[in-house]
Amino acid sequence: MLPVNSGGHTAYQTFVLENLRKYYPDPSVFAKSTWDIIERFWNLDLSYTDELLRSKYSVFGPKPRTPNFYFNL
């Protein structure tokens, strides 16, 4: 089924920030190399990926889910 963009990049950033604060309240537990990776993905806006790939999706199939659905199982 076609994907649903629920909130875009801002929702992604909020989700990441909330979970980093929840599970890692002390930011010093991460090495600098890890922060470099986090920063790279923080600035990577994939909001329009679903539009680029829309023609590759079928209108049939399971109901679309947001990416954070898999984290809440």
PyMOL CGO cylinders between C-alpha atoms (Angstrom):
from pymol import cmd
from pymol.cgo import CYLINDER

trace = [
    CYLINDER, 0.00, 0.00, 0.00, 1.07, 3.58, -0.45, 0.3, 1, 1, 1, 1, 1, 1,
    CYLINDER, 1.07, 3.58, -0.45, 3.16, 5.06, 2.39, 0.3, 1, 1, 1, 1, 1, 1,
    CYLINDER, 3.16, 5.06, 2.39, 1.89, 7.75, 4.71, 0.3, 1, 1, 1, 1, 1, 1,
    CYLINDER, 1.89, 7.75, 4.71, 4.13, 10.62, 5.75, 0.3, 1, 1, 1, 1, 1, 1,
    CYLINDER, 4.13, 10.62, 5.75, 3.08, 11.51, 9.27, 0.3, 1, 1, 1, 1, 1, 1,
    CYLINDER, 3.08, 11.51, 9.27, 4.94, 14.57, 10.39, 0.3, 1, 1, 1, 1, 1, 1,
    CYLINDER, 4.94, 14.57, 10.39, 7.98, 14.46, 8.16, 0.3, 1, 1, 1, 1, 1, 1,
    CYLINDER, 7.98, 14.46, 8.16, 11.47, 15.37, 9.26, 0.3, 1, 1, 1, 1, 1, 1,
    CYLINDER, 11.47, 15.37, 9.26, 10.39, 17.38, 12.30, 0.3, 1, 1, 1, 1, 1, 1,
    CYLINDER, 10.39, 17.38, 12.30, 8.52, 14.38, 13.71, 0.3, 1, 1, 1, 1, 1, 1,
    CYLINDER, 8.52, 14.38, 13.71, 11.59, 12.22, 13.08, 0.3, 1, 1, 1, 1, 1, 1,
    CYLINDER, 11.59, 12.22, 13.08, 13.84, 14.68, 14.93, 0.3, 1, 1, 1, 1, 1, 1,
    CYLINDER, 13.84, 14.68, 14.93, 11.42, 14.88, 17.85, 0.3, 1, 1, 1, 1, 1, 1,
    CYLINDER, 11.42, 14.88, 17.85, 11.23, 11.08, 18.06, 0.3, 1, 1, 1, 1, 1, 1,
    CYLINDER, 11.23, 11.08, 18.06, 15.04, 10.73, 18.04, 0.3, 1, 1, 1, 1, 1, 1,
    CYLINDER, 15.04, 10.73, 18.04, 15.56, 13.48, 20.61, 0.3, 1, 1, 1, 1, 1, 1,
    CYLINDER, 15.56, 13.48, 20.61, 12.91, 12.12, 22.99, 0.3, 1, 1, 1, 1, 1, 1,
    CYLINDER, 12.91, 12.12, 22.99, 14.35, 8.62, 22.85, 0.3, 1, 1, 1, 1, 1, 1,
    CYLINDER, 14.35, 8.62, 22.85, 17.96, 9.74, 23.22, 0.3, 1, 1, 1, 1, 1, 1,
    CYLINDER, 17.96, 9.74, 23.22, 16.98, 11.69, 26.34, 0.3, 1, 1, 1, 1, 1, 1,
    CYLINDER, 16.98, 11.69, 26.34, 14.89, 8.81, 27.65, 0.3, 1, 1, 1, 1, 1, 1,
    CYLINDER, 14.89, 8.81, 27.65, 17.41, 6.01, 27.21, 0.3, 1, 1, 1, 1, 1, 1,
    CYLINDER, 17.41, 6.01, 27.21, 20.67, 7.99, 27.40, 0.3, 1, 1, 1, 1, 1, 1,
    CYLINDER, 20.67, 7.99, 27.40, 20.22, 10.89, 29.84, 0.3, 1, 1, 1, 1, 1, 1,
    CYLINDER, 20.22, 10.89, 29.84, 24.01, 11.32, 30.03, 0.3, 1, 1, 1, 1, 1, 1,
    CYLINDER, 24.01, 11.32, 30.03, 25.22, 12.38, 26.55, 0.3, 1, 1, 1, 1, 1, 1,
    CYLINDER, 25.22, 12.38, 26.55, 28.83, 11.60, 27.46, 0.3, 1, 1, 1, 1, 1, 1,
    CYLINDER, 28.83, 11.60, 27.46, 28.16, 7.86, 27.09, 0.3, 1, 1, 1, 1, 1, 1,
    CYLINDER, 28.16, 7.86, 27.09, 28.51, 8.27, 23.32, 0.3, 1, 1, 1, 1, 1, 1,
    CYLINDER, 28.51, 8.27, 23.32, 31.89, 8.48, 21.63, 0.3, 1, 1, 1, 1, 1, 1,
    CYLINDER, 31.89, 8.48, 21.63, 32.56, 11.41, 19.30, 0.3, 1, 1, 1, 1, 1, 1,
    CYLINDER, 32.56, 11.41, 19.30, 32.33, 9.08, 16.30, 0.3, 1, 1, 1, 1, 1, 1,
    CYLINDER, 32.33, 9.08, 16.30, 28.81, 8.10, 17.38, 0.3, 1, 1, 1, 1, 1, 1,
    CYLINDER, 28.81, 8.10, 17.38, 27.80, 11.76, 17.70, 0.3, 1, 1, 1, 1, 1, 1,
    CYLINDER, 27.80, 11.76, 17.70, 29.11, 12.33, 14.17, 0.3, 1, 1, 1, 1, 1, 1,
    CYLINDER, 29.11, 12.33, 14.17, 26.77, 9.60, 12.89, 0.3, 1, 1, 1, 1, 1, 1,
    CYLINDER, 26.77, 9.60, 12.89, 23.83, 10.95, 14.91, 0.3, 1, 1, 1, 1, 1, 1,
    CYLINDER, 23.83, 10.95, 14.91, 24.47, 14.44, 13.57, 0.3, 1, 1, 1, 1, 1, 1,
    CYLINDER, 24.47, 14.44, 13.57, 24.67, 13.19, 10.00, 0.3, 1, 1, 1, 1, 1, 1,
    CYLINDER, 24.67, 13.19, 10.00, 21.29, 11.47, 10.27, 0.3, 1, 1, 1, 1, 1, 1,
    CYLINDER, 21.29, 11.47, 10.27, 19.83, 14.40, 12.23, 0.3, 1, 1, 1, 1, 1, 1,
    CYLINDER, 19.83, 14.40, 12.23, 20.44, 16.67, 9.25, 0.3, 1, 1, 1, 1, 1, 1,
    CYLINDER, 20.44, 16.67, 9.25, 19.40, 14.10, 6.63, 0.3, 1, 1, 1, 1, 1, 1,
    CYLINDER, 19.40, 14.10, 6.63, 15.86, 14.98, 5.55, 0.3, 1, 1, 1, 1, 1, 1,
    CYLINDER, 15.86, 14.98, 5.55, 14.17, 11.98, 3.94, 0.3, 1, 1, 1, 1, 1, 1,
    CYLINDER, 14.17, 11.98, 3.94, 10.68, 13.56, 3.88, 0.3, 1, 1, 1, 1, 1, 1,
    CYLINDER, 10.68, 13.56, 3.88, 10.35, 13.35, 0.11, 0.3, 1, 1, 1, 1, 1, 1,
    CYLINDER, 10.35, 13.35, 0.11, 11.58, 9.77, -0.26, 0.3, 1, 1, 1, 1, 1, 1,
    CYLINDER, 11.58, 9.77, -0.26, 8.03, 8.42, -0.32, 0.3, 1, 1, 1, 1, 1, 1,
    CYLINDER, 8.03, 8.42, -0.32, 7.13, 10.78, -3.17, 0.3, 1, 1, 1, 1, 1, 1,
    CYLINDER, 7.13, 10.78, -3.17, 10.14, 9.63, -5.18, 0.3, 1, 1, 1, 1, 1, 1,
    CYLINDER, 10.14, 9.63, -5.18, 9.23, 5.97, -4.64, 0.3, 1, 1, 1, 1, 1, 1,
    CYLINDER, 9.23, 5.97, -4.64, 5.44, 6.32, -4.93, 0.3, 1, 1, 1, 1, 1, 1,
    CYLINDER, 5.44, 6.32, -4.93, 5.34, 4.62, -8.35, 0.3, 1, 1, 1, 1, 1, 1,
    CYLINDER, 5.34, 4.62, -8.35, 7.09, 1.56, -6.87, 0.3, 1, 1, 1, 1, 1, 1,
    CYLINDER, 7.09, 1.56, -6.87, 4.35, 0.89, -4.30, 0.3, 1, 1, 1, 1, 1, 1,
    CYLINDER, 4.35, 0.89, -4.30, 1.25, -1.17, -4.90, 0.3, 1, 1, 1, 1, 1, 1,
    CYLINDER, 1.25, -1.17, -4.90, -2.19, 0.11, -4.00, 0.3, 1, 1, 1, 1, 1, 1,
    CYLINDER, -2.19, 0.11, -4.00, -2.83, -3.39, -2.61, 0.3, 1, 1, 1, 1, 1, 1,
    CYLINDER, -2.83, -3.39, -2.61, -1.32, -4.85, 0.51, 0.3, 1, 1, 1, 1, 1, 1,
    CYLINDER, -1.32, -4.85, 0.51, -1.19, -4.14, 4.23, 0.3, 1, 1, 1, 1, 1, 1,
    CYLINDER, -1.19, -4.14, 4.23, -2.13, -0.77, 5.67, 0.3, 1, 1, 1, 1, 1, 1,
    CYLINDER, -2.13, -0.77, 5.67, 0.89, 1.57, 5.74, 0.3, 1, 1, 1, 1, 1, 1,
    CYLINDER, 0.89, 1.57, 5.74, 2.61, 2.16, 9.08, 0.3, 1, 1, 1, 1, 1, 1,
    CYLINDER, 2.61, 2.16, 9.08, 4.92, 4.87, 10.31, 0.3, 1, 1, 1, 1, 1, 1,
    CYLINDER, 4.92, 4.87, 10.31, 8.56, 3.88, 10.87, 0.3, 1, 1, 1, 1, 1, 1,
    CYLINDER, 8.56, 3.88, 10.87, 8.28, 4.28, 14.65, 0.3, 1, 1, 1, 1, 1, 1,
    CYLINDER, 8.28, 4.28, 14.65, 5.57, 1.58, 14.64, 0.3, 1, 1, 1, 1, 1, 1,
    CYLINDER, 5.57, 1.58, 14.64, 8.35, -1.02, 14.76, 0.3, 1, 1, 1, 1, 1, 1,
    CYLINDER, 8.35, -1.02, 14.76, 9.88, 0.54, 17.87, 0.3, 1, 1, 1, 1, 1, 1,
    CYLINDER, 9.88, 0.54, 17.87, 6.62, 0.31, 19.81, 0.3, 1, 1, 1, 1, 1, 1,
    CYLINDER, 6.62, 0.31, 19.81, 5.93, -3.42, 19.36, 0.3, 1, 1, 1, 1, 1, 1,
]
cmd.load_cgo(trace, "trace")
